Amino acid sequence: MRAVRELHPCAVLLENVGGLLREAFRPYFEYILRQLESPTIKPSHRELWQTHDERIRRQQRSIGYEPEYHVTWRLLEAADYGAPQNRKRVIIVATRADIPIYQFPTRTHSRDALMRDQRTGSYWERHDIPKPDKLPGNGSAYNPEDSCLPWITIRDALTGLPPASATAADAVMNHWLIPGAREYTGHAGSLLDWPSKTIKAGVHGVPGGENTYIADDGKLYYLTLRESARIQTFPDTHYFTGARIHVTRQIGNAVPCVLAKAVTEPLYEILVNAIPMEAMR
């Protein structure tokens, strides 16, 4: 917020976890939105955020008030934009009052479309494997007429990836087998034929401790770092350096590339069309 106050940028883009919308955090979340709308109403030295928030609200209720920024937000599901991962994130976009209001992109992929392809058999034919008796989705209802593309699964994402090396020393592409995968209470592995559970930066004292999947042989395996990177939709040419724990944090804390692209392209168009290139430089 200090950067916004000092720089007064054309646009602000923020991302955070979906838990920010929980009831306990909601008052603070709304305070963030009000600050973005009126960033020049600065907090006083050592002022409690609740007191600052009340000052902002009084100003915003006053006659003749005009916002400095147009603020909009959404809780987005990364799988709805082509990431092979269920990952809900809050995206906040603020555009300066002299610039058009940002509009979030329409989703491109859907759960219903994946369930349709799996139930009609086209998904299994594409991967040249038999249709299983028990299908993902827990047998829930779906709309077979959904016009979106199907959610991308772990199997989709990992297709074409070469076998993992036995050790890190022999690995290329950050792709080596990580031993010791096991379930934790309430945290089973991801299903191969469904988007991955959220890729984590580390949990239970283990780097990426929940980043596991159940293979065709029924066994539980850690995703290799390259497999995790694919699920976050990094290109295979993007290599990570450092110890496993640091690479896991880099990957797990990232925004999936396809989600970042979907969200930022409309904002880019607004800025290009609203601001002369000389001013943007």
Phi, psi and omega in degrees: 000325177296321178297319179296318181295321185278326184265334183047058186290164177295325183209155177229132178233122181235149178223140177204174184288155180297336180299344178298340181269359178299153185306320183295329182264349190303317179302320180289322177300315180293329174297319176301315180297318180293323176298318180296324179291326183226066187293338182283352172278090189279150172287145176281166180300124179063018178287133176296147182297327180296321179291317177299318180299318180295323177296319178298315182296321178297318179295319182289341177270354186284156180294134177083004180295138174229131181292147175279331180225146169270122186246131176221152182212159176210152167265111185253145175259119185301326180298333180288352181238019172100006175275137179280053190199135171275110186211103180270129180222143175276126176245127178243131177233129176237129176243140182301152188300337180270008182237147181304152179289138180286141175240128180291147181288153175285143180297152182248340184232159182210154174297317183300320181293324177293315180298323177297313182295325180286326181281329176280342178101350185295328178297314183290325176296321180299326180264002178056047176227154180294146175290123183285160178292320180256121184259152175298165179096359176058027177066017182286163181290154178208164180262106183291347181266004181305131186268358180285167169287154179290147170311147178268133184264171175300317180300318176302313187293326185268357179301132178088354179283132181292164178302146180287147175289158181286328182225162179296326182296330182264359191278150166237157177062025183057039190233092176217155183291135179246113184282169171092014180295134176207158180281150170246158180304123179079004182225080176278168180291160177287153177274138181299326187256038177208157174303148179297153166295166184305127176291127185256156176275347180154142182201155180057029180075008182241133176301118180061039188301341178254002184278069183235163176216157178264116183281176180298335179277003178085356181271157181265132181228146168289142167293136172291167179298323178292322177296319176297320179295321177295322180291334172273004176064028168289144175292152181297340180279354180267105182264149179249145179239155179114178178295158183306318183297324181285320178294320179300320178293319179301314183290312185292332180272354184282159167274133177308134186303319182292327177290317177301317180296315182298321184282323187274335181300314177298325178291320177300317180297320178300313184293318180297319183280337186261340188234131175301143183302326180297322181289325180294326179292000000 
